[in-house]
Amino acid sequence: MWHSGTLAAAKQGALLGIRGIAFSTPIDTDDPDLRPLEPHVERVLEMVLPMDHLRLVNVNVPPRPTGIAWTRQAVEQYDGAVVPGTDPMGRRHFWFTVVPLEDHAQGADLWAMQQDLVSITPLRLDLTDHGALAEATSRQPMVVRTT
């Protein structure tokens, strides 16, 4: 979700006061046939649109859905490495390669996709860790003047 352009567009809509619903599906051909997904997209919209309090929603549709699940965002770490290299101009660069983890926690969006379930994840724009903020402000005042 952090790097999704589709979700970024939905977030922008939510920032403008428009409900944002991002739909994504894996595509592996130049000319995909998305018609088999239409009933699943329609069902998701039937579920989500009446819930006006859902202002930002991320929906992932597997290639062959067998059902629908309400999910949370998967935040498991990736297994990766930094790989040094040289570009065509002879400059050093570093690639960060990732290998997605295979096992995902039940109830997460990536788990749902592994189960061939359409994943519906309600989101919010505020990324603030409110627990950490409360902990920090309980130890220090909200404003610390340094000048």
Phi, psi and omega in degrees: 000331183298330187246010184280121174291326178298312179292327178300321178295319178294321177297319179298318176300314180298322177296333179269005178088010179255136178301135180245121176234114181262125175250131177224149175211146177291139180236130181234013176224164178284339183227072185288146174261103183268357182304322179297342180274343185307314180297329180286320176296317178300316180295319178299314179297322176298326180282317190276318187300323178292343181270079186300336180289345176277098185269337180217123185223136174252128181237125175247128183247117178289164182301326180227078184294143176243357181178187183227141179223138168283131187225171171250167178287131173284132179232023177297154180283159174262153172267121184212178180210152173264124184245116179284153178201184179227133179279174182300341179270002180086007180274142177287141173217169181226129176258136171259115180257143179233148173238110181301143176294147183276325183259129180239149182295137178302137180095352178271159181300319180292326175298315180301316179298322177297330181270007184062035177253139171293130182258125175244116182240110174290136182235171172225156181283331184283109179271003182302133172277091187296327176296315179294322178296315179298318178297314181296317182286340175286336179268329183226151176296159181301321182241127176241110180276132182251357179237000000 
